[in-house]
Amino acid sequence: MNLGTLRAPEGSRKKKKRVGRGDGSGHGGTAGKGAKGQNARSGHSVRPGFEGGQMPLSRRLPKRGFKNPMRRIIAIVNIEQLKRFQQGSVVDRDTLTAVGLVSGRVDGVKVLGNGEINFALSVNVDQVSCGARAKIEAAGGTIVEVI
C-alpha cells in the first residue's frame, strides 16, 4: 500500500448542492426559494425575529425589572459555618472556597453574625457585619477587611 492508492471510504464524500444550474439538476428554476416573495429575491433575507411586519414576540412580551450591569456578587457566610475550621486558623476566600462555603464567581465575601463561635479565628474577608465582628472579637479572633 502507498499513498497513491488511498481512497476515501464509499459514501463518505458528498457532492455540493449546486442550485440554479438548470432543471436537470433538480434544483433549477427558482433554486429552492419558492415562487416570488421577499425571501426569493436576490441578496435579501429577513433578520432573526422578523415576523413580516407583525409586532414581534420580543416586543409583545412585558419587560419587568432591571439588571444592573455594575452589580457586585457578594457570597454570604455565617459564623455558624466557621465552626468547621481549626482554632487559630486563617479564614479567607481561598480557604472558604476549598471547603465549599463559597462557589462560583463572586466579587466579595461577607461574614454575618448568625450563630455562635467560642474559639479564635483570623478572618480576612471583604465585609463583616457589626454582630459578626463583635462575636469574633469576643472569642479572641481578629478581623482584617480586604477591599
N, C-alpha and C positions, 0 to 999 in steps of 0.2 A: 504494500500500500504506500502511495506517496500523495503529496498534496494535490497533484493534478487530477487524481481520480476521486477526490472527495466530492460528494453531492449532498445537498440538504435532504432531509427525510421527505417522503412523499406527503403532500398536503400541508407542510409547514410554511410554505411561502405562497402568498396570495397576490394576485394582480390588483393594482389600484383601480378603484371605480372611476372611470372617465366619463363624466356626464357631458351632455350636449355634443356628442360626436356621432350623431346620426341615429335613425330609428332602429337600425340593425343591432345596435349595442344594447337596446332595452332601456337606455337612459337618455334617449334623444328627445327632440321636440322641446318640451318645457323643462327638461333637465331635472326632473324630480321636484319642481317647485309648484306644480299645480297650474291652474289656468288663471292668469291675471291676478290682480290684487297687490296689496302693499308688499307682501313677502316674496312676490315673484319678480319684482323689479331688480335691476342690477345695482349692486353697490349699496343696497339698503337692507337693514334688518332692524327690528324694534328692540329697544333697550329692555333689560330684565325688569319685570314687574309692570310693564306697559300693558294696559287692558283695552286698547283700541279707543281711547278717549273716555271710557267709563272711569269714574273715580277709583283709583287703585286701592286694593285691600290695605296696604300700608298706611293710606291716608284716611280710610274709613274707620279704622280701629281707634279707640280712645288712647290718648297718651296720658300716663299717670306718673307723677313723681319726678324726681331729679336725681341724677347720678353725678356726684361731684368728682371731676377728674383729678382733683388735687387731694383726695381723701387719704388719710393715713390709717392703715390697718393695724390696730393695737391688739396683741394677744393678752388675754386675761389669765392670771394665775392667782389663786387664793392661798392664804397662809396655810390652810389645812393641807394643801397639796405639797407644801415644802417639807412635810414630816418625813418624806422618803429619803431625804439627804442626811448624811452623817453630821454629827456635831462638829462645828468649826469649818465646814466645807464652804467653798465659794460657789454661789449660785449666780450664773449669768445666762445669757441667751443660748450659748453653746451647750451648757450642761442641761438646761431645760429642754432643748431640742433632743439631746441624747437620750433623755429618759421618757420623751414622748409627751411632755406637757405643752410644748409649742410645736406646731407643724405648719407647713406651707410657707408662703411668702408673707412675712409680717414686717411692718416698719418700726415696731417697738413692742416692749413687754411692760405690762403694768401689774404690780402686785396689789391685791385687795385684801382687806382685813377680815375675811370670813374664816373663822376657825381660831384655834389657839396654838401657840408654839411655846415650848418650855426649854429650848436649848439654843445656843448662839449659832448664828449663820452670818456669813458675809454676803450680802445681796448686792449685785451690780446689775441694775436694770434701768430702763428708760424713765419709768414713773412709779411712784409708790404713793398709795393713799395715806391720809393722816392716821387712820385707825391702824393700818398695817405698820406704819412707821413706829407708832407708839408700842405695839406689841413686840416687834422685832427688837427694838432698843431696850424694852423692859426685860427681855430674855437674855440681854447681853450681846446682841448681834450688832453689826454695823451695816450701814446703807450707803451706797455710792450710786448717785443718779448719773447714768451715762447718757449724754444727749448728742 
